[in-house]
């Protein structure tokens, strides 16, 4: 799993990924998705971006 600036990439095999554009989600949904991924990932190969600070 890897997070880019505009999308999430979920690798289903070495050369295949499912793309999920970030504009499909609200900010709180992205935060929830990051938490779910972090808590349930079976690998240490996660590349998540830092969550923006709320002011």
FENRAUR-V738587 format. One record per residue. PSI is psi in radians with two decimals (999 if undefined). D_CENTER is the distance of its C-alpha to the mean C-alpha in Angstrom with 2 decimals. Layout:
PSI|D_CENTER  PSI|D_CENTER
This chain:
2.39|6.57  2.46|5.91  2.21|4.59  3.10|7.91  -0.67|10.06  0.04|10.20  2.85|7.53  2.43|4.58  2.11|6.87  1.88|7.73  2.13|10.99  -0.28|13.83  -3.12|16.46  -0.64|17.36  0.22|17.81  2.42|15.77  2.59|12.25  2.22|11.16  2.31|9.90  1.80|8.48  2.44|9.89  -0.44|8.92  -0.09|12.64  -0.20|12.48  2.69|11.25  2.88|13.07  -0.76|12.07  -0.49|12.75  -0.66|10.69  -0.70|7.45  -0.72|8.91  -0.74|9.76  -0.77|6.54  -0.74|5.48  -0.77|9.10  -0.79|9.33  -0.84|7.06  -0.71|9.07  -0.40|12.19  0.03|12.24  2.39|11.05  0.09|14.25  2.79|13.68  0.02|13.60  0.99|11.98  2.39|8.52  1.47|7.80  2.47|5.86  2.78|7.93  2.49|10.54  2.41|10.82  2.55|13.84  2.41|17.11  2.30|18.92  999|22.54
